[in-house]
């Protein structure tokens, strides 16, 4: 009786793992999705020709790191994006979608006890050249 219970739990566990793997939305980059053969992970120099300019710019800025898995059999690659640490400043370009944006804020008037502050934000994308400018406002300083 005890053996049957252990076997039932073990079987349920194996079925659960297999079901979870079959439902995974992230394909395995080490296997080619076209021909099924093994892919190799390219080194930093070899992967650059397989990245677009925006992806290379994100790597230069340090906002992302890309890995290219290459299938030599059918010459098909998978480009996988890895975001850098959560402490890095990430601004996504609204035009091209790359994290290749430089953001500069300039205070126009600091907040005081009488009125709130104002600053202008200038955004420029190093990938597609898109530029944007907008103003932000801060609340006035509260008396302590």
N, C-alpha and C positions, 0 to 999 in steps of 0.2 A: 504494500500500500504506500509506504514512504517512498519507495523507488519510483512508483508511478507519478507521485506528486512532483518529485524532483525532475523527472523527465518532462512532465507537462510544462513546468516553469522554464526549463532550458529550451524546449521547443518554442514556447511563446517568445522567449527572448531572441532567439535566432530569427524567427519570423518577423518580429518587430524591427530588428536591424536591417534585414533585407527589404522590408517595406519602406523604411526610412530612406535607404539608399536609392530605391527605385523612384521615390518622390522628390529627390534632390533636384533643385533647379540649377545648381552649379555643376557644369560638366567637368570631368577630369581633364585638365589641360595636357597631361602626359600621354593621353591616348588621342589619336587623330579622330575627329568626328566624321571625316570623309571616308578614310580607308581602314580605320581601326588599328593601324600600326602604332608603335611607340614613337613619341616625339622626344626631342632633346631640348633642354633649356639652353638658349643662346647666351653667350657672355655679353657684357655691356657694349662692347665695340661692334659685335656681330648683329645685335638687335636693332641698332639705330636705323639702318635702311628700311626696316619693317614698321617703323613708327612714323606717324605724320608729324608735321612741324609743331602742331599744338602739343602733342605728347612729348616731343623732345624738349619743348620750352618748359613744360611742367617739371620735367626731370631737372633741367638747369636751375629752375627756381627752388627746387626741393619740396614742392607741394605733392608730388607723386613719384612713384618708381614703377616702371613698366617692365614686365618680364615677357619675353617672346618664346613660346614653345613651338619648335619647328619640326614638321614632318618631312623627312628627306624623300620618302617614298612618293608622295603626291605633291610635294612642295606647297604645303598649306600650313599656315601658322595660326596660332592663337595668341592674342595680345591680352595680357591680364594686368589690370591696374591695381596697384597697392597704394593706398593713401598713406601719407607720412603721419607722424605722431599727432595726437590730438592738440598738442600745443602749437603746432604751426598754423599760421594765418592762411585760411583757405577762402579765396574769393573766386567764384565761378563766373565766367563770362556769359552774359545773357544771350549773346549772339552765336558763339561757336560751342559753348558748353565746356571749354577747357578751364582748368584751374591755372590759368596763365595770366592772371590779372594782377597788376600793381595798383594798390589803393593808397592814396595820399590824402590825409585830412589836414586842413589848415583852419585854425581858429580865427574867425573874423572879429568876434567880440566875446570876451569871457563872461560867464554868468556872474552876476552880482546879487546883492540883497534886493536891489530895485528891479532888475530885469533878468530874463533868461539869457543864455548865451547862444551864439550862432557860429556854425562852422561849415565849410564847404568840403565836399568829398569829390575827389577826381579819380576816376577809374580809367585805366588804359590796358588793353589786352595785348600782350606781346605775341600772341598767336595770330589773331586776325586783324589787329589794329583798331578794334572797336573802342570808342571813347565815350565816357559818360560823365556828367557833372550834376551834382544835386546838393541841396542844403539840408542841414540837420539843426535842430534846436534843442537846447538843454533847459531844464527848469531853473528858476532863479535859486540862489543859495539861501537856505533857511538859516535863521538866526539860531545860535546854539543856546 
